[in-house]
């Protein structure tokens, strides 16, 4: 093709690999190669002079579209399982041995453990609060951002008292702040030996994540948040809905949260 395409454009003028099955109505060129019309159902799309007039939200711009997620369009030809997001918290091989390749996503070196002694060389690539943001959202769950802070004197004392007398400990980061790993242990059960791996507190599959069930408290919860969600909707120009569901399965927690054990380490609740 003489005209240079945008750098992120799908390659054209090449044949699909053997074994790839295209949707029935996505045509190839006569020589069996991918062309503009393979993906686009817009007349005249092969002509560069027409590109400026194209409307990307037109039904025929992408065949079978429009698509809410562009990846749904890509999976028309490509096997989406080959492009699934890597779960670096799946850290055990089928035989139960740690997969050391996963360690280096977070650690500078693979921490070697001798028996039940604490592993050596556990240096992280970034401080914990920033390291998690390489994969996770800044607000992965409700009230998460409010916890990423320096604890009050009262909370710090309760936390340190727990760490002195109980196990597992709830660590602060190097600056003395509460961070993701204060409540969460990123290691799959069985990776760390002899340390009461906090991930063992989870009771659901590592790949699945937390499990939730409907709750009768949902209407009460939604009514309580209605004013704030309304203000957010007006600010962003689109509606928001925050449903309450009951936690039914946990994973990667240092202590159980479902019964309040984890929360009660730092917080004091009165009836």
C-alpha positions as CSV (number, residue, x, y, z in Angstrom):
1,X,0.0,0.0,0.0
2,X,1.6,3.3,-1.1
3,X,-0.1,5.5,1.5
4,X,1.4,5.3,5.0
5,X,-1.1,4.3,7.6
6,X,-1.2,5.5,11.3
7,X,1.4,3.8,13.5
8,X,-1.2,1.9,15.5
9,X,-3.2,0.8,12.5
10,X,-3.6,-3.0,12.0
11,X,-1.2,-4.3,9.3
12,X,-2.6,-4.9,5.9
13,X,-1.5,-6.7,2.7
14,X,-0.5,-9.8,4.6
15,X,-2.2,-13.2,4.9
16,X,-3.8,-14.3,8.2
17,X,-1.7,-17.0,9.9
18,X,-2.7,-20.6,9.4
19,X,-5.5,-21.7,11.7
20,X,-6.9,-18.2,12.2
21,X,-10.6,-18.2,11.3
22,X,-12.2,-14.9,10.3
23,X,-15.9,-14.2,10.7
24,X,-17.9,-15.2,7.7
25,X,-18.6,-11.7,6.4
26,X,-15.1,-10.2,6.9
27,X,-13.7,-10.5,3.3
28,X,-10.0,-10.9,2.3
29,X,-8.5,-9.6,-0.9
30,X,-8.4,-11.9,-3.9
31,X,-4.9,-13.0,-3.0
32,X,-6.0,-13.9,0.5
33,X,-4.5,-10.9,2.3
34,X,-6.0,-8.5,4.8
35,X,-7.3,-5.3,3.3
36,X,-9.2,-2.2,4.6
37,X,-12.5,-3.8,3.8
38,X,-11.7,-6.9,5.9
39,X,-12.3,-4.9,9.1
40,X,-14.3,-1.9,7.8
41,X,-17.7,-2.0,6.1
42,X,-17.5,1.6,4.7
43,X,-17.6,2.1,1.0
44,X,-14.5,3.7,-0.5
45,X,-12.4,3.3,2.7
46,X,-9.4,2.2,0.6
47,X,-9.1,5.7,-0.8
48,X,-7.1,8.1,1.4
49,X,-9.0,11.1,0.2
50,X,-12.1,9.6,2.0
51,X,-10.4,9.1,5.4
52,X,-11.1,12.6,6.7
53,X,-14.8,12.2,6.2
54,X,-15.1,8.9,8.0
55,X,-17.2,8.7,11.2
56,X,-15.7,6.3,13.6
57,X,-19.1,5.9,15.4
58,X,-20.8,4.8,12.2
59,X,-22.3,1.3,12.4
60,X,-20.2,0.0,9.5
61,X,-16.9,1.6,10.4
62,X,-16.0,-1.6,12.2
63,X,-17.7,-4.7,11.0
64,X,-20.3,-5.9,13.4
65,X,-20.1,-2.7,15.4
66,X,-20.3,-0.3,17.0
67,X,-18.5,-2.0,19.9
68,X,-18.5,-0.9,23.5
69,X,-15.1,-2.4,24.0
70,X,-12.7,-2.4,21.0
71,X,-11.3,-5.7,22.2
72,X,-14.6,-7.4,21.4
73,X,-13.9,-6.4,17.8
74,X,-10.4,-7.8,17.9
75,X,-11.5,-11.1,19.3
76,X,-13.4,-11.7,16.0
77,X,-10.1,-13.0,14.7
78,X,-7.8,-13.2,17.6
79,X,-8.1,-15.6,20.5
80,X,-8.6,-13.4,23.5
81,X,-7.1,-16.0,25.9
82,X,-3.8,-15.3,24.3
83,X,-4.0,-11.6,25.3
84,X,-5.4,-12.0,28.8
85,X,-4.0,-9.8,31.5
86,X,-1.2,-11.6,33.4
87,X,-2.1,-12.4,37.0
88,X,1.3,-12.1,38.7
89,X,-0.3,-13.3,42.0
90,X,-0.6,-16.8,40.5
91,X,2.8,-17.7,41.9
92,X,2.7,-21.5,42.2
93,X,3.4,-24.0,39.5
94,X,1.2,-27.1,39.0
95,X,3.6,-29.1,41.1
96,X,3.3,-26.7,44.0
97,X,6.7,-25.1,43.7
98,X,6.9,-21.3,43.5
99,X,7.2,-19.8,40.0
100,X,10.2,-17.6,40.5
101,X,9.5,-15.7,37.4
102,X,6.7,-13.9,39.1
103,X,8.9,-12.6,41.9
104,X,10.8,-10.1,39.7
105,X,7.7,-8.2,38.8
106,X,7.9,-6.6,42.2
107,X,11.3,-7.6,43.7
108,X,14.7,-6.5,42.4
109,X,16.0,-10.1,43.0
110,X,14.2,-13.4,43.6
111,X,13.9,-13.7,47.4
112,X,15.5,-17.0,48.4
113,X,14.0,-18.7,51.5
114,X,16.0,-21.1,53.6
115,X,13.6,-23.4,55.4
116,X,11.2,-21.3,57.5
117,X,13.6,-18.3,57.8
118,X,12.4,-15.0,56.4
119,X,13.6,-14.7,52.8
120,X,16.6,-12.5,52.1
121,X,16.9,-9.8,49.4
122,X,13.3,-8.7,49.5
123,X,14.0,-5.3,48.1
124,X,11.1,-3.9,46.0
125,X,11.3,-2.1,42.7
126,X,9.3,0.8,44.2
127,X,7.9,1.6,47.6
128,X,4.8,-0.5,48.2
129,X,2.2,2.3,47.7
130,X,3.5,3.0,44.2
131,X,4.4,-0.5,43.2
132,X,0.8,-1.7,43.3
133,X,-0.3,1.1,41.0
134,X,1.7,-0.5,38.2
135,X,-1.2,-2.9,37.7
136,X,-4.0,-1.8,40.0
137,X,-6.2,1.3,40.0
138,X,-5.6,4.0,42.6
139,X,-9.0,3.2,44.0
140,X,-9.5,-0.5,43.4
141,X,-12.2,-0.8,46.1
142,X,-14.4,1.5,48.2
143,X,-12.6,3.6,50.7
144,X,-9.2,2.4,49.6
145,X,-7.7,5.8,48.9
146,X,-8.8,7.0,52.4
147,X,-6.6,4.4,54.0
148,X,-3.4,5.3,52.2
149,X,-2.2,7.8,54.7
150,X,-0.1,8.3,57.9
151,X,-2.2,6.8,60.7
152,X,-3.3,8.8,63.7
153,X,-1.4,8.3,67.0
154,X,-4.3,6.2,68.3
155,X,-4.5,4.0,65.2
156,X,-0.7,3.6,65.1
157,X,-0.6,2.4,68.7
158,X,-3.4,-0.2,68.1
159,X,-1.6,-1.4,65.0
160,X,1.8,-1.7,66.6
161,X,0.3,-3.4,69.7
162,X,-1.2,-6.0,67.4
163,X,2.1,-6.5,65.6
164,X,3.8,-7.0,68.9
165,X,1.4,-9.5,70.3
166,X,-0.3,-11.2,67.3
167,X,0.3,-12.7,63.9
168,X,0.2,-12.0,61.1
169,X,1.6,-8.5,61.4
170,X,0.2,-5.6,59.5
171,X,3.2,-3.7,58.2
172,X,3.5,0.0,57.4
173,X,5.6,1.3,54.5
174,X,9.0,2.8,54.9
175,X,7.5,6.2,55.7
176,X,5.3,4.9,58.4
177,X,2.1,5.1,56.2
178,X,-0.7,2.6,55.8
179,X,-0.4,1.1,52.4
180,X,-1.9,-1.7,50.3
181,X,0.2,-4.4,51.8
182,X,-0.8,-3.3,55.3
183,X,-4.1,-5.2,54.8
184,X,-3.2,-7.3,51.7
185,X,-0.6,-10.0,51.3
186,X,0.3,-10.2,47.6
187,X,1.7,-13.8,47.9
188,X,-0.3,-16.8,46.9
189,X,-0.8,-19.3,49.8
190,X,2.1,-21.7,49.8
191,X,4.7,-19.4,48.5
192,X,6.0,-18.3,51.9
193,X,6.7,-21.1,54.4
194,X,6.6,-20.7,58.1
195,X,5.3,-17.2,58.2
196,X,1.6,-17.8,58.4
197,X,1.2,-16.5,54.9
198,X,-1.5,-13.9,55.2
199,X,-2.9,-14.9,51.8
200,X,-4.0,-18.1,53.5
201,X,-6.8,-16.0,55.0
202,X,-8.4,-16.0,51.6
203,X,-11.1,-18.6,50.9
204,X,-11.6,-18.2,47.2
205,X,-9.5,-18.8,44.0
206,X,-6.6,-16.6,43.4
207,X,-7.6,-16.1,39.7
208,X,-11.2,-15.4,40.5
209,X,-10.7,-12.7,43.2
210,X,-13.3,-11.8,45.9
211,X,-16.8,-13.2,45.6
212,X,-19.9,-11.2,46.4
213,X,-23.6,-12.0,46.9
214,X,-26.7,-9.8,46.8
215,X,-27.6,-8.1,50.1
216,X,-30.8,-6.9,51.6
217,X,-29.0,-3.8,52.8
218,X,-28.4,-2.6,49.2
219,X,-31.4,-0.1,49.1
220,X,-30.3,1.4,52.4
221,X,-26.7,1.7,51.2
222,X,-27.7,3.3,47.9
223,X,-30.0,5.8,49.6
224,X,-27.1,6.8,51.9
225,X,-24.9,7.4,48.9
226,X,-27.5,9.0,46.6
227,X,-26.6,12.7,47.3
228,X,-22.9,12.2,46.7
229,X,-23.4,10.1,43.6
230,X,-25.8,12.7,42.3
231,X,-23.2,15.4,42.8
232,X,-20.6,13.2,41.0
233,X,-23.0,12.6,38.1
234,X,-23.6,16.3,37.7
235,X,-19.8,17.0,37.8
236,X,-18.9,14.2,35.3
237,X,-22.0,14.5,33.1
238,X,-23.0,10.8,33.4
239,X,-24.9,8.7,35.9
240,X,-23.2,6.6,38.5
241,X,-24.5,3.6,40.5
242,X,-22.8,2.1,43.5
243,X,-24.4,-1.2,44.5
244,X,-23.8,-2.9,47.8
245,X,-23.1,-6.6,47.8
246,X,-22.2,-8.9,50.7
247,X,-18.7,-10.3,50.7
248,X,-18.8,-14.0,50.3
249,X,-15.2,-15.0,49.5
250,X,-11.9,-13.4,50.3
251,X,-8.4,-13.5,48.9
252,X,-5.0,-11.9,49.7
253,X,-6.0,-10.6,53.1
254,X,-3.7,-10.6,56.1
255,X,-6.8,-11.2,58.4
256,X,-10.4,-11.9,57.6
257,X,-12.4,-8.8,56.7
258,X,-15.8,-10.5,56.3
259,X,-16.3,-10.7,60.1
260,X,-14.5,-7.4,60.9
261,X,-11.4,-9.0,62.3
262,X,-9.1,-7.0,60.0
263,X,-10.9,-3.7,60.6
264,X,-10.9,-4.1,64.3
265,X,-7.1,-4.1,64.5
266,X,-7.0,-0.3,63.8
267,X,-10.6,0.9,64.3
268,X,-12.6,1.0,67.5
269,X,-16.3,0.6,66.9
270,X,-18.9,1.4,69.6
271,X,-22.4,-0.1,69.6
